[in-house]
Amino acid sequence: MKRWGWVNDGDFAAPLVEVLGILRRAYPDEFPKEDYYPLLAVLQTDMSEENLSNVVAEFLDDETVVIANDAAKAASVSVPKREDFHPNAQPIGSCRLAP
């Protein structure tokens, strides 16, 4: 996976900037590929498809349509267990994120 990109905070509403900040703090260097689908599954419980796609696309420097399709795929499989995540991701799983 790519390293996260940077966004002008004015491009997102404050709650989305907060989610982006949480992701950046949880993964300060590289984002492990094995965390991708579990992360999408966790985030989509509290975020709209559009917000999730925008934030994760910015975080990973990817296309929103790719993220939206992958989030749909993540929703079609079982919800991941906490131990499915890379150890750095644990703070994300414990946060309740509002869109």
Order of alpha helices (4+ residues) and beta strands (2+ residues): alpha-alpha-alpha-alpha-alpha
